[in-house]
């Protein structure tokens, strides 16, 4: 009987060729379309009703709060501007306008750069001194806007006091205060609006040795509510916390000398 020789092929050889993995060619990546991305985002904002279009106006000198608006068709019309933070119309006061003209005639317009570059403008230094006296503080510091001052003060404090700093924020605080706390990367706890009992609960639950800062406003611009400043100060002393009080909507309107509610 003849011996038959059987040749065994390797598993790789007998595998069905149709089952072999085929190399998949990746499609060529398209360049990112920045304009399309921005356009789509704007559409989302418009669909959600969060896209703002600001009116084009010129305020009328000595006729506060009157102004001239240029509408979408380019037609001029007189309007009354009630939504303003210039509550007393000081931006139109003759003495204020006169002082601004005098300063411009003396020094020109613009500082030419930041304080780091051009130094302190004397009139700004004088203003800071007057503000310090008004609020009975050692020093004053003028910034480009209230928003910027709030944001960068709160963003900076933890780097001075320590990374374990804890903020205690009133739930109705302005966006500038909230952004400052968020950007600081520090822990922050929110207490119910003007609820000092809730504030004390949060303070008592926080380690005694940690730096603590209570952030609130005297007059809240969106609701007009006034904070219980004295009660908040008592809690701050009891739990060894600092306070940061935003009085932007109270200065010149409240207090015996116009220094705000805290006065």
Secondary structure, DSSP 8 states (H G I E B T S, - for coil): ----------HHHHS-GGGS-------------HHHHHHHHHHHHHHTT------EEEE-TTSTTEEEEE-TTS-EEEEE----S-TT-GGG-HHHHHHHHHHHHHH-S--SS-HHHH---HHHHHHHHHHHHHTT-S-----S-HHHHHHHHHHHHHHHH-TT-EEEEETT--HHHHHHHHHHT-EEEEE-TT-HHHHHHHHHTS-TTS-EEEEEESB-TTT--B--HHHHHHHHHHTT-EEEEE-TTTTTTSSTTSS-TT-
